[in-house]
Amino acid sequence: MKEFCPEQAMVEVKREFDEFGGVAPSICRSSTFTVMEPGTMPDIFHGKLTPDAGGCYLYSRHFNPTVKVLDRYLAAMENTQKSISTASGMAAISCALLQSCKSGDHIIASNTVYGGTYALLACLFKEIGIEVSFVDPVNTEGFEKAIRDNTKLIYTETIANPTLKISDISKLSAITKKHGLKLIVDNTFTPMIITPARLGADVVVYSMTKYINGASDLLAGSICSTSEFIDKLMDLHTGRVMLYGPTIDARVAFDIIQRIPSLALRMREHARRALAMSEMLENMKVKVSYPGLKSHPQHELMDSMINKGYGYGGLLTIDCITQAKAYDLMRELQNVERFGLLAVSLGYFDTLISCSSSSTSSEIPEDKQAEMGLSNGLIRISVGITGSLESRMEQLERAVRKVLL
Ligand SMILES: *Cc1c(COP(=O)(O)O)cnc(C)c1O
């Protein structure tokens, strides 16, 4: 397959200038839009005159010109026909899933997904009669074995949160195509690095709260897919994004638009630093996991999926075995060394450190955490891009020597 360059794809998107020719797009804050002819209104409501089809805007929960600019960037980056932005990553995930299945249907999901997604699938979906089977994402055959007559889709994360297990998207896509199912992939950890739609994913979802925005100052999500699927989500009478209504604010969309041009630079730098730190930790005989290390059990699979030149992502984990040790290391890293901040989330320009089992994965019961290979001494580090790499490495080395060795 020809090498795909997401940053080039994004600059080829139609530029939007503001009404004065300004280089930044304007923020359209209108909730509602004027029509010149009363007869236009019914055509809009019947989906005949959408902005994409040369029509006009109606109401900002449906389409908004500023949000459209962001949507075009995301679709270009993901190599999909269209995308729609949402108010959060969870909104993108729940709407994409609820558009794809209903009560009585069955989903097969990776057992090592983001805690919120796990709770949505395991509790809320169960309540409304959607069954979910959880399987180990490393064992691709496990997904196929779990298929039933009422299975509608497979759901996974490209790189799992927080175990950094990698899903073989091409193989999963072969399975879903063979059985007439849909493959939905959460690519939050690897924008630019992996383009799931090129590997056969039908729908790609994002928490743009993380790397895509990169400043930890807003929440947003995105669904990227075919025109057919995105149009369904936005249908005035049945669309899940349109009717559940998790609309992104135009001001939030604008902020993300202005940060997207630096995404490629940021992803490369996050990855460069995460690799250097992982190599140092490995040499110190610390239990470190990072997909860019040859010792990562799925390093070769990752290599086969990435767009070259963006590295292997900005997340690494250190297994401190016990929670007490993990907490000691976390205190040392923040309060003594000022290496990073003890906070959940990821993709920020500063380093964020969390102990997953007792935070972002705490929705997952302890026995299930053990099943998915999540130790309660596991620290997840979202490696930042501030400060000099040399001093950051020294801070990390000192803290690890003091607490773990
Ligand atoms: C944070 C996160 C989400 C949820 O996104 P929000 O923007 O917080 O709603 C979903 N999936 C992954 C992998 C995440 O890291």
The ligand as an SDF file (V2000), in Angstrom:
LIG
                    3D

 15 15  0  0  0  0  0  0  0  0999 V2000
  -10.3190    9.7720   27.3440 C   0  0  0  0  0  0  0  0  0  0  0  0
  -10.6960    8.6450   26.4820 C   0  0  0  0  0  0  0  0  0  0  0  0
  -12.0160    8.4710   26.0790 C   0  0  0  0  0  0  0  0  0  0  0  0
  -13.1400    9.3890   26.5420 C   0  0  0  0  0  0  0  0  0  0  0  0
  -13.0180   10.6530   26.0030 O   0  0  0  0  0  0  0  0  0  0  0  0
  -13.6450   11.9870   26.6660 P   0  0  0  0  0  0  0  0  0  0  0  0
  -13.2220   13.0510   25.7270 O   0  0  0  0  0  0  0  0  0  0  0  0
  -13.0740   12.1080   28.0370 O   0  0  0  0  0  0  0  0  0  0  0  0
  -15.1160   11.7830   26.6950 O   0  0  0  0  0  0  0  0  0  0  0  0
  -12.2970    7.4150   25.2330 C   0  0  0  0  0  0  0  0  0  0  0  0
  -11.3380    6.5570   24.8120 N   0  0  0  0  0  0  0  0  0  0  0  0
  -10.0500    6.6990   25.1910 C   0  0  0  0  0  0  0  0  0  0  0  0
   -9.0330    5.7330   24.6910 C   0  0  0  0  0  0  0  0  0  0  0  0
   -9.6880    7.7310   26.0410 C   0  0  0  0  0  0  0  0  0  0  0  0
   -8.4130    7.8510   26.4250 O   0  0  0  0  0  0  0  0  0  0  0  0
  1  2  1  0
  2  3  1  0
  2 14  2  0
  3  4  1  0
  3 10  2  0
  4  5  1  0
  5  6  1  0
  6  7  2  0
  6  8  1  0
  6  9  1  0
 10 11  1  0
 11 12  2  0
 12 13  1  0
 12 14  1  0
 14 15  1  0
M  END
$$$$
